[in-house]
Amino acid sequence: MGATMTSLDDVHVVEKSVVGEQARQHVAGLPPTGSEKTYVHDNEVVLEIKAQFERASSSAGEVSKMLEVGKMPYYQKGSGFKVSAMMFCGIPTMEEEFLRFEEDKAMGCGNLSSTLQKLYMWERKLLQEVKAEEEERLKYDRKRQDLQMLDEKGAETEKIIATEKEIRKLSTRISIAIQVVNTISGKISKLRDDELWPQTCELIQGLMRMWDVMLECHQIQLHAISQAKNIDSMIDGARFGEDHMDLIKHLELQLLDWTTCFAGWVNAQKNYVTTLNDWLRKGVEYVPEETDDGVPPFSPGRLGAPPIFVICNSWAAGVARISEKDVVKAMQAFASNVLHLWEKHRSQQRQGMMANKGMDRGLRVMEKDEQAMRKALEAKNKKLVLVSDQTGVSLSAQVLHGAGPQAENSSLQLSLRNIFEAMETFTAASSNTYKELNLRAEEEKARVAGESGSSVP
């Protein structure tokens, strides 16, 4: 009995030496020994799985720094133009007014969030100037109509001269407005090509390295759980006390949080590149052409668009093809089995108390605990539904009511293995997608460099 409880408690222990060894192997470029390792005891399997989770989590550190995760966005107080740009034959220096950003240099070629913020502000200013130009053009058209009416009516010369003078002023304002719009458009294009493009390439490389490490981690975890010998029998033969029941309950809630965070994390990555690609597509003049085979897919490369248009379009298409559905389903199945384990032992405790007439108070406490658990599960599941609806994942009520025959007959070890199998497939697809994307980006860089070299006399 004591040995069984000790084995269960070891689930919550992390050996720093295991994590440290994996980190050293990764830095040295050595193959992970976990994929070749033989595990004598199930405790070693548990420690390996924990160590690889730690390593997988650490692998996202580089990308997190690039995206400045956890850092509050910086906004310059009182930012905004006090004077219209059309009062000048040009535009004011936005760097002084708007663009005082904290440059932590999380990336080798600048600050991605700063670049996106600058692009947003320049585009907002561009919209203001376009609207202002349209207003001036409407005034110009009305004055032209007024002048025509004055001519037709044979109005006084002074009125005609005054109207012509106003038309010339409006024409000058429109010309200045067009210059401002063109200048801002040029700055946006320069930011996009000189800053956003190399930063996007660096982000893709960071994501490629992250998915490579995560793939290794889940391969090792799959190998480890495949060598486990008697995890299910150890759990089935155990008698859980109240402390262990609390740990199982905590594990169940953590599993649902894990599932929600995973689905939300993947969804956030897809939304990021989709939003970026949608913004870029708005800057491409594209009229789909009908062919005998139908409308061909949008291809920025065929239109001669800059490299960032080509790569972001391929990026959006690539991540859209990768589905996390199987991973989420596997996580749900494991959570359902853990919940069934908790309910099974709760039922045994309840039956024991009901046989003892003096345990009414204990039964009431247990019922209150079960109600709190149901409420917590419902709240967690609502969050999961919200995220999963966005990603097209179909949820099962099994997580809340894990009492079906499938839940009763399923093995915790097998369902955990299913998670790592699904994770291996998902991370392999992600890793391959980013490797292909990085290769395509390098080809685009070489193409642009070649074109620039050939254009030099």
N, C-alpha and C positions, 0 to 999 in steps of 0.2 A: 504493500500500500504506500509506504513512504517513498519507495523508489519510483512508483508511478507518479506521485505528486511532484517529485523532484524533476522528473522528465518533463512534465507539463510546465513547471515554472521556468525551465530552461528556454522555453519559447520566447520569453521576455528578456533574454540576456543577449548582448552583442559582444563578441570578442573583437576588441580593437585590432588584435594581431591579424585576424582574417581580413578585415577591411583594409588594413594597412598594406598587407601583402598584395591584395588585388590592385590597389592603387599603384604600388611600385611596379607591378608587372605592366600595367597600362602605360605608365610614363615611359618605361623602358622599351615599349613596343613588343613585349613578349606575349605569346599566346596564353590565354587564361588556363591555368592548370585545373580549374574546376570542371572543365568539359572532359577531362581525362581521369579525374579523381575517382577513387573508390572509397565509399563511406561505410565504415564498420558499424557505427551506431546511428540511430535516427536523430540523436541530438546533434550530430555533425551535419546532418542534412538541414536541420532547422537553422543552425548557425550559418551555413552556407547561403541559404535562401535569404536570411536577414542581411548578411554581408553584401549580397548582390543587389538587394533593394537599396542599401546605403550607397553603393557605387552608382547605381542607375540614377538615384536622386542627385548625386554630386555631378553627374555628367551634364546636367542641365544648367550648371552654374555659369558656364561661359555665355550661353545664349541669354540667360537671365540678366547678366551684366549688360549685354548688348542692348537688350530691350528695357533696361533700367527697371526691372521688376521690383516693386515695393517702394519706389522713389516717387515722391509727390511731384507732379508736373510743375514747372516753373513758369509763372506768368509775371511779366513786368507790370508793376502797378501804374495806373494812369496811362497805359499804352493807348495810342490812338492818334490819328492825325488831327492837329488843331486847325490846319489850313488846307484847303482843297489843293490837290496837286495841279489842278488846271490853272492856278494862278501863276504857275511857273512854266517856263519852257523846258520841262523835264519833270523829274520827281524828286522828292526829298530822300535822304538816306534812311531807309527803313532800318538798317543795322543799328542806328542810334536810337530810333524811336521804339522799335519792336523787339529786336532780335538779340537781347542780352540774355543768353542762356548759360546755364551751368554746364561747362564742357568737362565732363569727367574723363573723356577719351576712353570710353569702354570699348571702342572699336579702333582699329589701326588707322582708319580713314575718316575719323570724325565721330559725330554723335547722331545716331539715327533719329532719336526722338526730337532733337533740335532741328534736324533737317525737315522732318514731317511738320513740325510746328511752323517753321519758316514758310514752307510751301502752303500751308493752310492760311497763314496771314497774307501772303502775297496773293493768293487766289481770292481771298475775301476782299482785298483792296482792288483787285482786278474787276471783280463783280461790281463794286461801288463805282469805279470809273466807267465801266461799260454802261451802267444805268444812267450815270450823269451825262455821258455822251449822247445817249438816246433822248434824254430830256432836251438837251441843246438842239438836237436834230429836229425834234418836234417843234420847238420854238422857231427854228430856221424855216421849216416848211410852212408854218402859219404866217410868218412874215413875208415869205415869197407869195403866198396867196393874197395877203393884204396889198402887196405892191402891184400885183396883177389887177386887183379890183380898183386901186387908185388910178392905174393907167387907163382902164376901161371907162372909168367915170370922168376922166379928165381932171383929176384933182390938182390942187395947187402944187407948184414946183417944190416949195419948202417941205411939204408933207412927203413927197416922193423922195427927195434927197435924204430926209431924216430916216425914212424907212430903209433906204438903200444903205445908209450908214449902220443901222442896227443889223442888217443882214450881213454886212462885212464883218462886224464884231462877232456875230454868232459863227460865221464861217471860220474866223480865226480861232475861236474857242473849240470848235469841232476839230480843227487841225491839230491843236495842242492836245486835245483829249485822245485823238488817234495815236499821237506820238507817245503819250503816257501809257496807253493800252499796249502798244507795241513794245515799249521798254519793259513794262511789267511782264509781258508774255515772254520776252527774251530772258529776263531774270529767272522766271519759273523754269524755262527750258534748261538754263545753265545749272540751276540747283538740281534739277532732275538728272541731268547727264553727268555733272561733275561731282555731285555729292551722293544723291540717292542711289545711283547705279552702283558705284563701288561699295557702298554700305550694304546694299541688297546682296551683292555677291559675297561679301564677308559674312552676312547673316546666313546665307545658304550654306556656306562652308561650315559655320558653327553648328547648324542644324544637322548637317551630314555627319560631323564628328559625334554629335550627341546620339543620333540614331544608331551609329556603328557600335558605340559603347553599350547602349541599351540592348541591342540585339545580342551582344556577347553575354550580357548579364542574364537575360531571359533564357538563353541557350544553356547556360550553366545551371540556372534554377531548374529547368526542365530535366537536365541530366541528374541533378541531385534528387529531386522528388521521385524520379523513376527508380532510384536505388533504395528508396525508403522501404523498410521491411514490414513494420507492424504498427504504423501510426494509428490506423483505425482500431485495431484490436486493443492497443494501449488505452485509447479513449473510451472504447466500449466497456472495458473492464474496470474503469475508474469509478470511484464514488466521489462525487463533487460536493464540497462544502459550500457554504454561502459565499466565501471569498472567491472561489472558482466560478460560481454562477455569475457573480458580478463581472469577472473577467470575460466570460463568454458573452455576456450582454454588451459589455464595452466593445469587444471584438466585432460583434454584429453591427453595432452603430458605426464603428470605424470602417468596416467593409462597405457599408452604404455610402459613407463619405468618400471613400476611395473611388468607388464606382462613379459617383457624381463628379468628383474632381477630374477623373480621367476623361470622362465624356466631355466635360466643360473645357478641359485643356486642349483636347484634340479639336473641338469645335472652335475655340479661340484662334488656333493656328490657321484653320481653314478660313475663318472669317477675315483674318488679317490679310491674307494674300488675295482673297476674293475681292475685298474692299479696295485694296491697292490696284488690282487689275481692272476693276470697274472704273476707277478714277482715271487710269491711263487710257482706257478705251474711249472715254469721252473726248480725249484730245486727238483722236484719229478720225479723219473723215472717211467713212466706210459705207458704201452702198452695196449690199449683197447682190451678187449676180446669179441669175437663174441659169442653170446648165441642164443638160439631159439627165444628169445624175442627181439633180436637186440643187439646193443652195450649199455651196462649199463652206466648211467651217472657217471662222474668222482666223486669219493668219497675218499678224503684224509684219512678219518677215517678208511676205510677198508684197506688202504695201510699202516696203522700204523704211519702216519705222525704226527708231533707235533701239539698241540692244535691250534696254530695260523693258520695253513693250513686249519684245519677243520672249524674254525669260519669264516675266510675270505671267504672261498668257500660258506658257508651258507649265509654270509652277501651279497656277490655279487649276489647270486641267489635271495635273498629276495628283495633287492632294484630293481632288474630288473623286478620283478612282479608288482611293484607299478607304476602306470601310472599317470602322471600329466596332461594328455591330456584334461580331462574334466574341470579341473581348468582353464587351459589356454583358452579353448573355452568360458567358462563363463566370464572370464576377457575380452576377445575380444568382446563378445556380449554387455557387459556393456559399454566398450569404444565406440562401434559403436553407442549405444543409446545416449551417451553424445555428440558424434560428430554430430549426427542428431539434437540434441537440439541446438547446436551452429549454425548449418547450417540453421535451421528453423528460428531462430531469426535474423540471418544475412540476410536471404531472406526478412523478414518483414522490416528490416531497409532499405534494398536496394530498395524495392518497394516504401517506403515512400520518399526516396531521389529522385527517378526517377520521382515522381509526382511533385517534387519541382525543377523547372528549374535552380534554383540558387545553386544547390548542386552538380555540376559537380566535383568540387575539392574533396568533401567528397566521391563521388563514386570512384574516382581514388585511394584515400587513402584506401578505403575498399577493392578494387580489389587487391591492393598491399599487404594488410594484409592477404587476402585469399590465394594469391600465396605463401606468406611466410609460411602460415599454411600448405599448401599442401606439400611444400618442407620438412618442419619439420616432417610431418606425414610419408612421403616416407622414410626419413632417419631413423626414429624410426622403421618403418616396416621392413626395410632391416636388421637392427640389430636383430629384432625378428625372421625373416626368418632364419638368420644364426644360431641362438640358437635352433630354433624349428626344423630345418632340422636335427640337431644332435640328437634330442630327439624323432623324429618321429611324431611331431605334424603337422597337416595339417592346414595351415593358410587360412584365408578368406580375400578376397579383401574388405569385408564389412567394415573393420576398416578404409580404405582409402576413400571409397565411400558410407558411411552409409546412403544411400537414398532408399534402397529397402523397400518393403512393410513390411517385418518383423521388420526392424529397426523402421519404423514409428509407428507400432502397439505395440511395446514392451514397457513395463513399466520400468522406472528406478528402482523403488522399487523392482519389481520382478526380474530384472536382477541382482541387488545387492544381493538379497536373494539367487539366483542361485549360485553366487560366494561362499557364505558362506556354502551352502549345499555341493558344490563340495569340498571346503576346509575341511569341517568336515569329509567327506568320505576319502579324501586323508590323512589328519593328523591321522585319526583313523587307517588306514592301516599302516602308518609309525610307529605309537606308538606301535601297536601290533607286528609288525615285530621286533622292537628293544627290546621289552619285551621278546619275544621268543629267540632272539639272546643272550640277556644277561643271560637268564636262561640256554641256551646251553653252554655259556662260563663258568658259575659257575659249571656246571656239568663236563666240561672238566678239570677245576681246581681241583675239587674233585677227579676225576679219576687219574690225574697225581700225586696228593698228596698221594692217596692210593697206587699207584704203587711204588712210592718212599719209602713209609713206609714199604711195603712188601719186598722190595729188601734189606733193612737194616738187617744184621744178628743179 
